[in-house]
Amino acid sequence: MNKAREDGLRIFAEVYGEAAAAGAARHLEGDAFGVDQARWALEFAFGTVWAREGIERKMRSAAVLGMLIGMRQEDEIVYHTKMGLANGLTRGELEEILLSAVPYCGLPASNIAKAAMLRAFRELDEAGEG
């Protein structure tokens, strides 16, 4: 296993739990459609970018959420809202990120983000993780 994959799986486990990381590791060993994309995401995003020490994960989560809001990436906002909470952001801080996006990304983009964040909160609350 290369260092980027090792670091990626470690960070993935810290954020999403050991079971999710084990599932990701099993998926990477297969030959399913899109497995290379999953490998790149794990090794580059988690194992390289998220493993950097230049800023703390909480701040990196805030930056990533801002970019995702601007790109209107609803599903990714759900995942990264959960990740942001795991990285130390509070729901109040997430709301401030949302509100900061309004003048820069527009109301339509922030409405998409609000719905995605609320979905993430609901999913976490229903799972007893909120």
Buried (B, 14 or more C-beta within 10 A) or exposed (E): EEEBBEBBBBBBBBBBEEEEBEEBBEBBEEEEEEEEEBBEBBBEBBBBEBBEEEEEBBEBBBEBBBEBBBEBBBEBBBBBBBBBBBBEBEBEBBEEBBEBBBEEBBEEBBEBBBEBBEBBBEBBEEEEEE
